[in-house]
Amino acid sequence: MELEVLLGEQRLPARLLLERVPSAVAARRRAQVKTRGRKKGQTPSRQSLALGEFTRLITNVPSTRLSFDEALVLEAARWQIELLFKLWKSQAKLGISRSQKPWRILCEIYAKLLAVLMPHWVILLGGWNHPNRSLIKAAQVILDLAPLLAISFGRLAKLTEVLRIILNGLTHGCRQPSRRKHRNTWKTLIDTKPVWA
């Protein structure tokens, strides 16, 4: 179901998209709402329990640019962004510092962010054309070859050679296995035909 709604004090026009979920999913969502309510010492309302029966999305993108099905695919793909941040946090230890000095902690965070952006840049350079690549496997290839990258800086020919080796590894490896039960996000994105095409 799709409804036109007005949001906030400014009464901004938006689309409310609702899709009923399978009964097992709805039951799991209601159980989660009840568990959260118990932890806070509250009893969930009938309305909040009923909302668990639907996937709910709000967007201001017109239907001519984003169909109902596309919105659901994008909502499912949001998890990939969360996985990327989780990968960055775990590999770079962004939440950990041995210092108590605020400026040192800030500099350390910036240095760690630069350290995670470098492999991500290499992944974009070599793995972006292959949507079935695993970010974790690709990051591991780059991590394994990081010492070569470090010693090749300042020498363009050597850096080019090392990047070629890494890109070859990203092109011929790092594949995600196909799944039958839960479809790969990249496959869903490729198979979804945009409304504007």
Number of C-alpha atoms within 10 A of each C-alpha: 10 13 11 12 14 13 12 7 6 7 9 10 14 16 19 17 19 18 15 14 13 10 11 10 14 19 15 13 18 19 14 14 17 18 15 14 14 12 9 9 9 11 13 15 11 8 8 12 17 12 15 21 21 17 14 16 15 16 14 13 13 10 14 9 11 17 16 17 15 18 17 17 15 14 13 13 16 11 12 13 10 11 13 14 12 12 16 20 16 11 16 17 13 16 9 11 13 8 10 8 9 9 10 13 16 12 11 17 18 13 14 17 16 13 14 18 13 13 18 19 12 18 23 13 13 19 24 14 11 15 14 17 21 18 20 16 15 25 21 15 19 24 14 12 15 16 10 16 18 11 12 17 13 9 9 10 11 15 17 14 14 20 20 13 14 21 21 13 16 26 18 11 15 20 16 15 10 11 8 7 6 7 10 15 18 15 12 15 16 10 9 11 12 14 13 9 5
